């Protein structure tokens, strides 16, 4: 049943037959009219559907595809503001009911989990066998497996354990034509077949809806120890970062915190035995002046989360840069934000992936983000706008896609030829 036009320009109302068909597929209790809180980047949908299993979800997608309904997948809803606003949105497909941990093969260090399971629930289950998914996402109590994969969210542990593309070894995707496509396997060394897990990770739900994933696991550490090192300038901190990266230290996480009129501080995490931690501490103090090294606690690893406090009043961006360019990037941020009278704070990972928050007048924020993006792109980096407040013309979220756009567009057309999944939200308005 095709959607019919509503009286409001630019919107669609689902025909009655569409709503009834969706109720038949998933049960009347799991289809409801959308509310204001269901909006995706400010764009309201018509209907929210909660399938109870992979087959129901695939059937919903097939129906939407045939009816020409535009769909946005949703997990915990923590990152719905990321990316561009949808060009059109009719239907939210929620994975809330796909929340099972299907199999924890603890002897093989793998787990199979449905996409709607929260990261915190998964970690608590794995911890019962002394294991973990070596991942530190934003808001783990609400963020789901599928959402984290779609957004490719990871934190400081990425330095040692890799990102989600390194941790995922298998995936099942529901495609718009109703197919359930599976790739990968349950063993870490399985490399047969097309690498669908890596392709779907970071695709923002534009290729298919993730229904389950298989991850490689790591043991929980016996002990942990965090140290914070202070510096007087970005240049001095840059020198220290490179010294640590070239040293024999075996650290699991390493980040640097910067901000307006505040001296930079670096946080470093060690995991292992007590004897091993003592040796790492001694080595660290040889690399830095001892009076600038302080033992701290796990709270410093929530610095990235704190950039999102009161996010509605500021702008938040993800930036990438070479670790050797940290000082140069900080100087550019300081110069641009000072000219625009904008307050800033940042958490820079040793991998070069970083989070930046700006606070100030909406127009000044827009100008600062545009100038920072241009500066980063000139030096081989990038800036992705994850959140920007209302009050000024919105900045395109992704920036220059470079020569990768034709290939990305071709992949999108292969998986979603009618362009029903998160239409317009990804790079190049894919």
LINWO-V221535 format. One record per pair of residues at least 6 apart in sequence whose ideal C-beta (glycine too) atoms are under 7 Angstrom apart, sorted by the first residue. I is the first residue (numbers start at 0). J is the second residue. Records with the same first field share a line. If there is no record, write none. Layout:
# LINWO-V221535
I=J + J
This chain:
# LINWO-V221535
0=14 + 16 + 17 + 20 + 66
1=14 + 66 + 67
2=11 + 12 + 13 + 14 + 66 + 67 + 68 + 89
3=12 + 14
4=11
5=11 + 12
11=89
12=45
13=45 + 46 + 89
17=66
18=30 + 46
20=62
21=30 + 46 + 48 + 59
22=30
24=55 + 58 + 59 + 62
25=48 + 49 + 50 + 51 + 55 + 59
29=48 + 49 + 51
30=46 + 48
31=47
32=46
33=43 + 44 + 45 + 46 + 47 + 91
37=43 + 44 + 47 + 91
39=71 + 79 + 85 + 88
40=79 + 80 + 82 + 84 + 85
41=84
42=84 + 85 + 88
44=71 + 88 + 89 + 90 + 91
45=89 + 90
46=90
47=91 + 93
48=59 + 90 + 91 + 92 + 93
49=93 + 95 + 96
50=56 + 59 + 92 + 96
51=96
52=97
53=171 + 173 + 179 + 210
56=92 + 173 + 208 + 210
57=173 + 177 + 178 + 179
58=177
59=92
60=70 + 173 + 174 + 175 + 177 + 208
61=176 + 177
63=70 + 90 + 419
64=175 + 176 + 417 + 419
68=89 + 90 + 419
69=85 + 87 + 88 + 89 + 419 + 422
70=90 + 92 + 419 + 420
71=85 + 88 + 91 + 421
72=92 + 94 + 204 + 208
73=79 + 91 + 92 + 93
74=94 + 114 + 115 + 143 + 145 + 146
75=117 + 141 + 142 + 143 + 146
77=137 + 138 + 141 + 142 + 146
78=146 + 150
80=386
81=150 + 385
82=203 + 396 + 424 + 425
83=395 + 396 + 423 + 424 + 428
85=421 + 422 + 423 + 424
86=422 + 423
87=422
92=208
94=114 + 115 + 143 + 145
95=115
96=115
97=113 + 114 + 115 + 210
98=113 + 115 + 116
99=113 + 116
100=110 + 112 + 116 + 121 + 124
101=111 + 112 + 113 + 211
102=111
103=110 + 124 + 125 + 128
104=185
105=128 + 130
107=186
108=130 + 187 + 215 + 216
109=168 + 185 + 187 + 213 + 214 + 215 + 216
110=125 + 214 + 216
111=185 + 211 + 213
112=121 + 144 + 211 + 212
113=210 + 211
114=143 + 144 + 145 + 209 + 210 + 211 + 212
115=143 + 145
116=143 + 144
117=139 + 140 + 141 + 142 + 143
118=136 + 139 + 142 + 144 + 147
119=139 + 140
121=132 + 144
122=131 + 132 + 139
125=131 + 132 + 216
126=219
129=218 + 219
130=216 + 217 + 218 + 219
131=216 + 217 + 219
132=166 + 214 + 216
133=156 + 160 + 166 + 217
134=153 + 156 + 163 + 166
135=154 + 155 + 156 + 300
136=142 + 147 + 152 + 153 + 154
137=152 + 303 + 304 + 307
144=212
145=209
147=163
148=163 + 167 + 199 + 200 + 209 + 212
149=202 + 203 + 204 + 209
150=203
151=162 + 163 + 200 + 201
153=162 + 163
154=303
155=252 + 253 + 254 + 300 + 348
156=251 + 252
157=348 + 350
158=252 + 253 + 348 + 349 + 350
159=251 + 252
160=166 + 217
163=200
164=197 + 200
166=214 + 215
167=196 + 200 + 212 + 214
168=183 + 184 + 187 + 189 + 196 + 213 + 214 + 215
169=182 + 183 + 184 + 185 + 196 + 212 + 213
170=182 + 183 + 195 + 196 + 199 + 209 + 212
171=179 + 181 + 210 + 211
172=180 + 195 + 199 + 207 + 208 + 209 + 210
173=179 + 207 + 208 + 210
174=180 + 207 + 414
175=415 + 417 + 419 + 420
180=195 + 207
182=192 + 193 + 194 + 195 + 196
183=189 + 196 + 213
185=213
187=215
198=206
199=206 + 207 + 209
203=421 + 424 + 425
204=420 + 421
205=411 + 415 + 420 + 421 + 424 + 425 + 429
206=411 + 414 + 415
207=414
220=270 + 271
221=271 + 272
222=271 + 272 + 273 + 276
223=268 + 269 + 270
224=269 + 276 + 280 + 294
225=266 + 268 + 295 + 296 + 297 + 299
226=267 + 283 + 292 + 293 + 294 + 295
227=264 + 265 + 266 + 293 + 295 + 299
228=239 + 264 + 265 + 287 + 291 + 292
229=262 + 264 + 291
230=236 + 239 + 262 + 263
231=262
233=257 + 263 + 325 + 326 + 329 + 330
234=326
236=255 + 263 + 265
237=325 + 326
239=265 + 287
240=255 + 265 + 322 + 325 + 349
241=323
242=286
243=253 + 267 + 286
244=322 + 349
246=286
247=282
248=279 + 282 + 283
249=279
250=267 + 268 + 269
251=268 + 269 + 270
252=268 + 300
253=265 + 267 + 349
254=266 + 302 + 346 + 347 + 348 + 349
255=263 + 265 + 325 + 347
256=263 + 264 + 302 + 346
257=263 + 329 + 344 + 345 + 347
258=343 + 344
259=342 + 343 + 344
266=295 + 299 + 300
267=283
269=276 + 279
283=292
284=292
302=346
303=346 + 354
306=315 + 344 + 346 + 354 + 356
307=315
310=386
311=388
312=358 + 388
313=356 + 357 + 358 + 388
314=357 + 364 + 368 + 384 + 386 + 387 + 388
315=354 + 356 + 385 + 386
316=355 + 368 + 382 + 383 + 384 + 385
317=354 + 383 + 385
318=353 + 355 + 375 + 380 + 381 + 382
319=351 + 352 + 380 + 381
320=328 + 351 + 353 + 375 + 380
321=351 + 379
322=349 + 351
324=378
325=347
328=375
331=371 + 374
332=343 + 371
335=367 + 370 + 371
336=343 + 357 + 367
339=359 + 363 + 366 + 367
340=359 + 363
341=357 + 358 + 359 + 363 + 364 + 367
342=358 + 359
343=355 + 356 + 357
344=356
345=353 + 354 + 355
346=353 + 354
347=353
357=364 + 367
361=388 + 390 + 391
362=391
364=387 + 388
365=391 + 392 + 394
368=382 + 384 + 394
369=394
371=382
372=382 + 398
375=381 + 382
376=398 + 399
381=398
382=398
383=396 + 397 + 398
384=394 + 396
387=393 + 394
397=426
400=426 + 427
404=426 + 427
407=426 + 427 + 429
408=427 + 429
411=429
